[in-house]
Amino acid sequence: MNPPAPCLRFFSVLVCCLFFYTNLLTGQPGRADKITFYTGISPVILKKDAVEATFNNSLTSFWVAVNEYLPAYNASRVANRYRFSRLEQLARVSYGFSPGGRWDLGAEFRYTHSRLDDEARSSPFRVFEGESGSGDTFRGLSYLGLRFRAAPFETLPELSLQATVHYPFARQEELRLRLGAQRTQLGAMATFYRQFNASTYLFLQGEWRAHLKNDENPFTTHTPSASGFLVLDLWDGQWYLFPGLTYGVALQKSAGGSLARLNHQFLGSLGLLFQPDVRYGILFNTQFPFILDSGSFYTEWVPESYSSFTLGIRLWY
């Protein structure tokens, strides 16, 4: 496995350059009253007794090509292709406890639908179906979580920090495996936005998530990711377009004790947010891969088959 350090260093330098470039360009903070959520993550810290609710639905689907090695020919061939589809439905409810609006708390509920279909060319929307001749869909409440969100610097309201803990809820062993809900997850996230001008923003997001080891998996897996979005106010603070880039990687300790890369993805995205009022908004986002590396010779993720869509809603009062 190739070490992940060069990719992570490159993306870190890119994010830092964007951060300092926007500071030099504008020299002015963004407007917190206009920023809601562009990736399904709201960076706004709630005022005392305010309530925020978000509901995001993300459907991701792609082919998994299973390779077979032919020693007689010293070559490999694709033995079979499957379609993997997963629908994640995430509900968040947050409440403002701080009189100064510096921190809030929230609860999260994740419901997962997962399907591995033997018919690679079947529709991703078959994840809504049940058992069929080509496969079965597993579904259930996969995680319950808590989220702490804070603005640590009063003079820098554009920066918010978030910490999460998610506990697996599924109890049956096979269901936990199918839903990817086997281990407790700890997460830390930072979001930052900066305003270029009256209609253009930069939104940055970085996260490090740890999937803790347990009896089902003796190794802790780390999944850091970083994203950048250019947010364009298309019309009167109600319609926003936000193209973006996201890099994510899965890391796990190797035999030598260092972190080795399991897989990684580099995705482009294009989203649209309709926000007729700061109290509510609806977003749609789609992603497409530049890199979709499974990290395995035997099971390949096929980039040409990849599709990912998110539909979300945010309510605040």
C-alpha positions as CSV (number, residue, x, y, z in Angstrom):
1,M,0.0,0.0,0.0
2,N,1.2,3.5,-0.8
3,P,1.6,5.8,2.2
4,P,-1.1,8.5,2.4
5,A,1.1,11.3,3.5
6,P,1.7,13.0,0.0
7,C,-2.0,13.2,-0.7
8,L,-2.8,14.6,2.8
9,R,0.1,17.1,2.6
10,F,-1.1,18.3,-0.8
11,F,-4.6,18.8,0.3
12,S,-3.6,20.5,3.6
13,V,-1.4,23.0,1.6
14,L,-4.3,23.6,-0.8
15,V,-6.7,24.4,2.0
16,C,-4.2,26.7,3.8
17,C,-3.5,28.6,0.6
18,L,-7.3,29.1,0.0
19,F,-7.7,30.3,3.6
20,F,-4.9,32.9,3.4
21,Y,-5.9,33.9,-0.2
22,T,-9.4,34.7,0.8
23,N,-8.2,36.7,3.9
24,L,-5.9,38.8,1.6
25,L,-8.6,39.2,-1.0
26,T,-11.4,40.4,1.3
27,G,-10.0,41.3,4.7
28,Q,-13.6,41.1,5.9
29,P,-15.6,38.3,7.7
30,G,-18.4,36.5,6.1
31,R,-22.0,37.0,7.1
32,A,-23.2,34.4,9.5
33,D,-26.8,35.2,9.0
34,K,-26.7,34.1,5.4
35,I,-24.7,30.9,5.8
36,T,-26.9,27.8,6.5
37,F,-25.8,24.4,5.2
38,Y,-24.2,23.5,1.9
39,T,-23.0,20.0,2.6
40,G,-25.8,19.0,5.0
41,I,-23.6,20.3,7.9
42,S,-24.8,23.5,9.4
43,P,-21.9,25.7,10.8
44,V,-24.2,28.1,12.6
45,I,-24.2,28.1,16.4
46,L,-27.7,28.5,17.8
47,K,-28.7,31.3,20.1
48,K,-30.2,30.5,23.5
49,D,-33.3,28.3,23.2
50,A,-33.2,28.2,19.4
51,V,-33.9,24.8,17.7
52,E,-32.4,23.5,14.5
53,A,-33.5,20.3,12.7
54,T,-31.9,18.9,9.5
55,F,-32.8,15.8,7.5
56,N,-30.5,14.5,4.8
57,N,-30.9,11.6,2.4
58,S,-27.8,10.4,0.6
59,L,-27.9,7.7,-2.0
60,T,-24.6,6.3,-3.3
61,S,-24.2,3.5,-5.8
62,F,-21.4,1.9,-7.9
63,W,-20.2,-1.3,-9.4
64,V,-17.9,-3.7,-7.5
65,A,-15.8,-5.7,-9.9
66,V,-14.4,-8.9,-8.4
67,N,-11.2,-9.9,-10.1
68,E,-9.8,-13.4,-10.5
69,Y,-6.1,-14.2,-10.9
70,L,-5.2,-16.8,-13.6
71,P,-1.8,-18.2,-12.6
72,A,-1.5,-20.2,-15.9
73,Y,-1.6,-17.0,-17.9
74,N,-0.1,-14.7,-15.2
75,A,-3.0,-12.4,-15.7
76,S,-6.3,-11.5,-14.1
77,R,-9.9,-11.2,-15.3
78,V,-13.2,-9.8,-14.0
79,A,-15.0,-12.8,-12.6
80,N,-18.2,-10.9,-11.6
81,R,-19.7,-7.4,-11.1
82,Y,-22.1,-6.4,-8.4
83,R,-24.0,-3.1,-7.8
84,F,-23.5,-1.8,-4.3
85,S,-26.1,0.8,-3.2
86,R,-26.4,2.5,0.1
87,L,-29.0,5.1,1.3
88,E,-28.1,7.0,4.4
89,Q,-30.9,8.9,6.1
90,L,-29.6,11.2,8.8
91,A,-31.8,13.3,11.2
92,R,-30.2,15.9,13.4
93,V,-31.9,18.0,16.1
94,S,-29.8,20.8,17.9
95,Y,-30.7,23.1,20.8
96,G,-29.0,26.3,21.8
97,F,-27.9,26.3,25.5
98,S,-25.5,29.2,25.6
99,P,-26.8,32.7,26.4
100,G,-24.1,34.1,24.2
101,G,-24.6,31.7,21.3
102,R,-21.2,30.2,21.6
103,W,-22.1,26.5,21.8
104,D,-25.0,24.1,21.3
105,L,-25.8,20.4,21.6
106,G,-27.6,18.0,19.3
107,A,-28.8,14.4,18.8
108,E,-28.4,12.4,15.6
109,F,-30.2,9.4,14.2
110,R,-28.9,7.5,11.2
111,Y,-31.1,5.0,9.3
112,T,-29.3,2.9,6.6
113,H,-30.4,0.9,3.6
114,S,-27.7,-1.3,2.0
115,R,-27.9,-3.6,-1.0
116,L,-25.5,-5.7,-2.9
117,D,-27.1,-6.7,-6.2
118,D,-25.9,-9.4,-8.5
119,E,-27.2,-7.5,-11.4
120,A,-24.6,-4.8,-11.9
121,R,-26.8,-2.9,-14.4
122,S,-29.8,-2.8,-12.1
123,S,-31.1,0.5,-10.8
124,P,-29.6,2.2,-7.6
125,F,-33.2,2.8,-6.6
126,R,-33.6,-1.0,-5.9
127,V,-32.2,-0.1,-2.5
128,F,-35.8,0.8,-1.7
129,E,-36.9,-2.7,-2.6
130,G,-36.7,-5.9,-0.5
131,E,-35.4,-9.4,-1.4
132,S,-35.3,-10.3,-5.1
133,G,-33.7,-13.0,-7.2
134,S,-30.5,-10.9,-7.6
135,G,-30.1,-9.7,-4.0
136,D,-31.6,-8.3,-0.8
137,T,-31.7,-5.0,0.9
138,F,-30.8,-4.7,4.6
139,R,-32.1,-1.7,6.5
140,G,-32.4,-0.5,10.0
141,L,-31.5,2.2,12.6
142,S,-27.7,2.0,12.4
143,Y,-26.4,4.7,14.7
144,L,-27.4,7.1,17.5
145,G,-25.2,10.0,18.1
146,L,-24.5,13.2,20.1
147,R,-23.0,16.4,18.6
148,F,-21.3,19.3,20.4
149,R,-20.8,22.5,18.3
150,A,-19.0,25.6,19.3
151,A,-17.5,28.9,18.0
152,P,-14.3,29.1,20.0
153,F,-13.3,32.6,19.0
154,E,-15.7,35.5,19.4
155,T,-13.7,37.6,16.9
156,L,-13.8,34.8,14.3
157,P,-17.5,33.6,14.0
158,E,-16.7,32.1,10.6
159,L,-14.9,29.2,12.3
160,S,-16.9,26.5,14.1
161,L,-15.8,23.3,15.6
162,Q,-17.9,20.2,16.1
163,A,-17.3,16.9,18.0
164,T,-19.4,13.8,17.6
165,V,-19.8,10.4,19.1
166,H,-21.9,7.7,17.4
167,Y,-23.0,4.4,18.9
168,P,-24.0,1.4,16.8
169,F,-27.6,0.5,17.3
170,A,-28.1,-2.6,15.2
171,R,-27.9,-5.8,17.3
172,Q,-27.9,-8.7,14.8
173,E,-24.3,-9.6,13.7
174,E,-25.1,-9.8,9.9
175,L,-27.2,-6.6,10.0
176,R,-24.4,-4.7,11.8
177,L,-22.0,-5.9,9.1
178,R,-24.3,-5.0,6.2
179,L,-25.1,-1.6,7.6
180,G,-21.5,-0.8,8.4
181,A,-22.6,-0.3,12.0
182,Q,-20.2,-2.5,14.0
183,R,-18.1,0.1,15.9
184,T,-18.4,3.2,17.9
185,Q,-17.3,6.3,16.0
186,L,-15.6,9.5,17.3
187,G,-15.4,12.5,15.1
188,A,-13.9,16.0,15.1
189,M,-14.8,18.6,12.4
190,A,-13.9,22.2,11.6
191,T,-15.9,24.4,9.2
192,F,-14.8,27.9,7.9
193,Y,-16.3,30.3,5.4
194,R,-15.1,33.5,3.9
195,Q,-16.8,36.1,1.8
196,F,-15.2,37.2,-1.5
197,N,-17.9,39.8,-2.3
198,A,-21.7,40.3,-1.9
199,S,-22.5,37.1,-3.8
200,T,-19.5,34.8,-3.5
201,Y,-18.3,32.7,-0.6
202,L,-15.7,30.0,0.1
203,F,-16.8,27.2,2.4
204,L,-14.1,24.8,3.9
205,Q,-14.8,21.7,5.9
206,G,-12.3,19.2,7.4
207,E,-13.1,16.1,9.5
208,W,-11.3,13.3,11.2
209,R,-13.3,10.2,12.2
210,A,-12.1,7.2,14.2
211,H,-13.9,3.9,14.0
212,L,-12.8,2.3,17.3
213,K,-11.6,-1.3,17.5
214,N,-13.7,-3.9,19.2
215,D,-14.3,-7.7,19.2
216,E,-15.6,-7.5,15.6
217,N,-12.6,-5.6,14.3
218,P,-9.3,-5.5,16.3
219,F,-8.0,-2.4,14.5
220,T,-9.1,1.2,14.8
221,T,-9.8,2.7,11.4
222,H,-9.3,6.5,10.7
223,T,-11.2,8.3,7.9
224,P,-10.0,11.9,7.5
225,S,-11.6,14.1,4.8
226,A,-11.3,17.6,3.6
227,S,-13.7,19.6,1.3
228,G,-13.8,23.0,-0.3
229,F,-16.8,24.7,-1.9
230,L,-17.2,27.9,-3.9
231,V,-20.7,29.2,-3.0
232,L,-22.4,31.5,-5.5
233,D,-25.4,33.6,-4.6
234,L,-27.5,33.3,-7.8
235,W,-30.5,35.3,-6.9
236,D,-31.3,37.6,-3.9
237,G,-29.9,35.4,-1.2
238,Q,-32.4,32.6,-2.0
239,W,-30.7,30.4,-4.6
240,Y,-27.1,29.3,-4.2
241,L,-24.9,27.2,-6.5
242,F,-21.9,25.4,-4.9
243,P,-19.4,23.4,-6.9
244,G,-16.8,21.7,-4.7
245,L,-14.1,19.1,-4.2
246,T,-13.7,16.4,-1.5
247,Y,-10.8,14.2,-0.6
248,G,-11.3,11.2,1.8
249,V,-9.1,8.4,2.8
250,A,-9.3,5.4,5.1
251,L,-6.2,4.6,7.2
252,Q,-5.3,1.7,9.5
253,K,-2.2,0.6,11.3
254,S,0.1,-1.7,9.3
255,A,2.2,-4.5,10.7
256,G,5.0,-1.9,11.2
257,G,2.8,0.2,13.4
258,S,2.4,3.1,11.0
259,L,-0.9,4.2,9.4
260,A,-1.4,2.7,6.0
261,R,-3.9,3.6,3.4
262,L,-6.8,1.2,2.9
263,N,-8.7,3.2,0.2
264,H,-9.2,6.8,-1.0
265,Q,-11.5,8.9,-3.0
266,F,-11.3,12.3,-4.7
267,L,-14.7,13.6,-5.7
268,G,-16.1,16.6,-7.4
269,S,-19.6,17.8,-6.6
270,L,-22.2,20.3,-7.7
271,G,-25.0,21.5,-5.4
272,L,-28.0,23.8,-5.4
273,L,-29.5,25.4,-2.3
274,F,-32.9,27.0,-2.2
275,Q,-33.3,29.2,0.9
276,P,-36.3,31.6,0.7
277,D,-35.8,32.4,4.4
278,V,-32.8,31.9,6.8
279,R,-35.2,29.8,8.9
280,Y,-35.4,27.0,6.3
281,G,-33.7,25.7,3.2
282,I,-33.6,22.8,0.8
283,L,-30.5,21.4,-0.9
284,F,-29.7,19.0,-3.7
285,N,-26.1,17.8,-4.3
286,T,-24.5,15.3,-6.7
287,Q,-21.0,13.9,-6.6
288,F,-18.7,12.4,-9.4
289,P,-15.4,10.7,-8.9
290,F,-11.9,11.7,-10.1
291,I,-10.3,9.0,-8.0
292,L,-12.3,6.0,-6.6
293,D,-9.7,3.5,-5.3
294,S,-10.8,0.5,-3.2
295,G,-7.2,-0.3,-2.3
296,S,-7.8,-4.0,-3.2
297,F,-6.7,-5.9,-6.2
298,Y,-9.5,-8.4,-5.9
299,T,-12.5,-6.0,-5.4
300,E,-12.4,-2.9,-7.6
301,W,-14.8,0.1,-7.4
302,V,-15.7,1.1,-10.9
303,P,-15.6,4.9,-11.3
304,E,-17.7,5.0,-14.5
305,S,-20.6,3.4,-12.6
306,Y,-20.5,5.8,-9.6
307,S,-23.5,8.0,-8.7
308,S,-24.2,9.9,-5.5
309,F,-27.1,12.2,-4.7
310,T,-28.1,14.1,-1.5
311,L,-31.4,15.7,-0.8
312,G,-31.6,17.7,2.5
313,I,-33.8,20.1,4.4
314,R,-33.0,22.4,7.3
315,L,-35.5,24.1,9.7
316,W,-34.6,26.7,12.3
317,Y,-36.7,28.6,14.8
